[in-house]
Amino acid sequence: MVCIACGDSVLREDAREYDKEGDRWNRRDKEFEYLCADCDDEISHQPRDGLESLILSIESDGLSTEEFLDRYAEAVADDADDRTGEGGAGSRSDRGPSDRTRSDRDRDR
């Protein structure tokens, strides 16, 4: 196998499967790429839901690396604002129904 990050050749049993969709457990109709153990240790193993579509949505021909990174950072910041609310204090949906129920119960006393 050839590591897609560094290009080193490694034995299959020493290689780590890499799935660009971030879901290596769903194996149906997929062909995996491989990383050597050192490169696999260096990558983030956090979920990447929506990453591929985000990258494709901000990519365009002739975009410099700096412009791409600026657009990416802006899109990620906008997504974080959408999830937490503009002030960053958490959105209304962060408060569970039990909070409203308790508040209503206290008010009715």
BAVO-703851 format. One record per residue (C-alpha): x, y, z; residue in one letter. Coordinates in steps of 0.2 Angstrom, whole numbers, plus 5000, padded with zeros to 4 digits. Example, Ala and Ser with C-alpha at 12.3 -4.5 7.8 and 13.67 -1.06 7.14 Angstrom:
BEGIN
506249785039A;506849955036S;
end
This chain:
BEGIN
500050005000M;500650184997V;500250315010C;499250455002I;500050585014A;501850555013C;502050424998G;502950295009D;502550115004S;501950005019V;501349835021L;499449815021R;499449755039E;500449915044D;499250035034A;497750125041R;496150145031E;495750325027Y;493950365022D;493750545016K;491950545021E;492450505039G;491450345041D;492550205039R;491350085048W;490050105033N;491049985021R;489749965007R;490250014990D;491850104996K;493650094991E;494750155005F;496450245003E;497850215016Y;498950305027L;500550245036C;500450235055A;501450395058D;500350505046C;498750425053D;499350475071D;499550655064E;497750685057I;496150735067S;495050595070H;493550705073Q;491950685063P;491950775046R;490050775043D;489750895029G;491650945026L;491750875008E;490150975003S;490751135012L;492451125003I;491551094986L;490451244989S;491851364992I;493051304979E;493151384963S;494351394948D;495851514950G;495551534969L;497251564978S;497651464994T;497351625004E;495651664997E;495151484999F;495651485017L;494751645020D;493151575013R;493351415023Y;493651515040A;492151625036E;491051475032A;491551385048V;491351535059A;489551565051D;489151385055D;489751405073A;488651565074D;487151475067D;487351335080R;487751445095T;486751605091G;487651765087E;488251805104G;488951635107G;487951605122A;487051455115G;485451445105S;483751435112R;483651245107S;485151215119D;483851235133R;482851075135G;481051075137P;481251035156S;481951215158D;480351285151R;479251165161T;480151215178R;480051395174S;478151385170D;477851285186R;478851415196D;477851555188R;476151475192D;476451465211R;
end
